[in-house]
Amino acid sequence: MFNIKTKKITVISLSEVKDILSKLDITNADQIQKRTYDYVIKFSTPDTRKLKKTSEKIVALGYLNLEEAHQILNVNPKTIPELRVFTSGWKKLIPTEVMEQILSIVEKVY
């Protein structure tokens, strides 16, 4: 009847994007790849493995999924109000104690 195809979505951090794009020959890359590479060089964290472990710690707190953890780590919020901008957008009410734990975890990466 219907031929519905599903695609697997893999959530990756900016540092993982940087690792992937650094393997490309930038002189032959298209404009989007060049702009993306320029962006991730400026805004990504240096250690991909450390970032993965950190995002798993945030997910283990039980309030956020992997995609949300990556978004938080990519932005590197410093205060609870900055963190609440994201959680309110996701329509999640997270206790202040957990927000403080998340900020503490994020601070250790940077």
N, C-alpha and C positions, 0 to 999 in steps of 0.2 A: 504494500500500500504506500507507505511513506519511506523514503530512503533518507534517514537522518544520520548524518555523520557527526561524531563527537570528536573534539580535539582535546588532547591533554594539555593543561596549562601548568607551566612550571614557574613558580614565583622565585625570582632571584634578586639579590641586592645590587646596589650600584657598584660595589667592588667586584662582584661576579661579572657584571656587564663590562667593567673595565678590563678584567682578565680576558674575556672573550674577544673584545674589540682590539686589544693589544696584539692579538695573534694575526689580525688582518694587516694587509699591506695598505696603509692609509692613503697612499698615492692613488690606488685603484678603487678606493671606497667611494660609495655614493655620498651625496650631500648630507643625508640624514645620519649615516654612520659617522661621518666626520664631526658633525655637530654633537652627536651623542657622545662620541669619544672625548671631545673637548670638554663637555659638561662633566663626565665622570672623572676625568683627570682632576678637575677642580674640586669636586664635591664628594668623592668616595673615600672610604676609610682604607688604609693600606693593607690590612690583613684579612683576607677572605675567610680563612678557617676560623679565626677568632670571632668574626662577625656571625658566622653560622652557629657557633656554639652559643653566642650571646642571644641570638634570636630564639634559639631553642629554650634558653633559660626564661625568656619573656613568655613564650608560649606555655611553658610548664607552670607558670603562675595561675593559669586556668581562665584568663579573661580575654585573651587575644589569640587570633590565629597567626599562622606564619606570615601571611601577606601583610597583616597589620604590624607585626613585629618588624618586618623589613622596612616598612614605611617610617616607623618611628626611628629606627636606627639610621636610615638615610637622612633624616632631617636633624637628628641630634638635639632634641628639646632639652632645655636647661631648667625649666620651671614647670610646676604643676599646671598653671594656666596654659602654657604652650602645649603641654601634653593633652589637656582637656579639649583643645581645638580639634585634635584628631578623634578622640573618643566620642565627643559629642556629634561629630560628623558621621561616625559609625553607629550612632544611637546606642552607645554602651555606657552604662553607669558603672564606673569602677571606683571602689572605695579609695579614699585618700592614702591609706596605708599601702595599698597595692601600687598606686601611682608613685609613691615615694620609693618603693622597691624597684619599679621600672626605671625611674630616673637614676637610681644608684647603679643599676646594671648598665645602663647606657653610658654613664659617666666613666665607668671602668674601661670601656672600649676606646673612648677618645682620650 
